[in-house]
Amino acid sequence: MKVKVCGIKYQNNLDELSKLNIDMIGLNFYRPSKRYLSTNLDYTMLSENIKKVGVFVNEDIDHVFRLIDRHGLDYVQLHGDESVAYCKTLNKSTKVIKVLRIKENIDYALIKNYGFVDMFLLDTFTPLYGGSGKQFDWKLLKDYTSAIPFLLSGGISIEHADDLLSLSIPQCIGVDINSKFEFQPGDKDIETISHFINIIKNRNELSRK
């Protein structure tokens, strides 16, 4: 199971996370967010195995392309109301993660419209486009039939590790963690993240043997 740590804002956090067995980091370029990345980071210590994901909300597409180049982004994660055409344009140059903001149901019509993206991220609906620390009803996942893989997000904490490992949904390829692993917005609790990763990764490996 992949682990994506979102909302990286500080260099010391990035350097510490680079030593852990994570798969993705999320860099938030949505200005109203408390985790908005307003400076450049030094990615020298970051392994090429850890992919950089730029998080955007209804951003001007030319600015997205500039930030892809500036930060060497491997993915763009689109949280807003970006059109199919917008996403296809980006998908010609980079990998795209489209966020589905879930209230009471999963919008399968939307999934069909964006069926060309590399993966979805299923998150709890919030007017602030994520980072709410709230969890949607995971029982909805049993009806997920799309072939497009997804990351699960929304209020995930270390207490959910066992529940995550018991999910029997092949399309769920990983989790996106954020607010429940922070001291304050953007300031990551590296020790708790490390503990969570050890649980998720080690038990996954044992289950395959």
Secondary structure as GFF3:
##gff-version 3
##sequence-region A 1 209
A	DSSP	beta_strand	2	5	.	.	.	ID=ss1
A	DSSP	alpha_helix	11	17	.	.	.	ID=ss2
A	DSSP	beta_strand	24	28	.	.	.	ID=ss3
A	DSSP	beta_strand	51	56	.	.	.	ID=ss4
A	DSSP	alpha_helix	61	71	.	.	.	ID=ss5
A	DSSP	beta_strand	75	78	.	.	.	ID=ss6
A	DSSP	alpha_helix	84	91	.	.	.	ID=ss7
A	DSSP	beta_strand	95	102	.	.	.	ID=ss8
A	DSSP	alpha_helix	108	113	.	.	.	ID=ss9
A	DSSP	beta_strand	119	124	.	.	.	ID=ss10
A	DSSP	three_ten_helix	138	143	.	.	.	ID=ss11
A	DSSP	beta_strand	150	152	.	.	.	ID=ss12
A	DSSP	three_ten_helix	158	160	.	.	.	ID=ss13
A	DSSP	alpha_helix	161	165	.	.	.	ID=ss14
A	DSSP	beta_strand	172	177	.	.	.	ID=ss15
A	DSSP	three_ten_helix	179	181	.	.	.	ID=ss16
A	DSSP	beta_strand	182	184	.	.	.	ID=ss17
A	DSSP	beta_strand	187	188	.	.	.	ID=ss18
A	DSSP	alpha_helix	190	208	.	.	.	ID=ss19
###
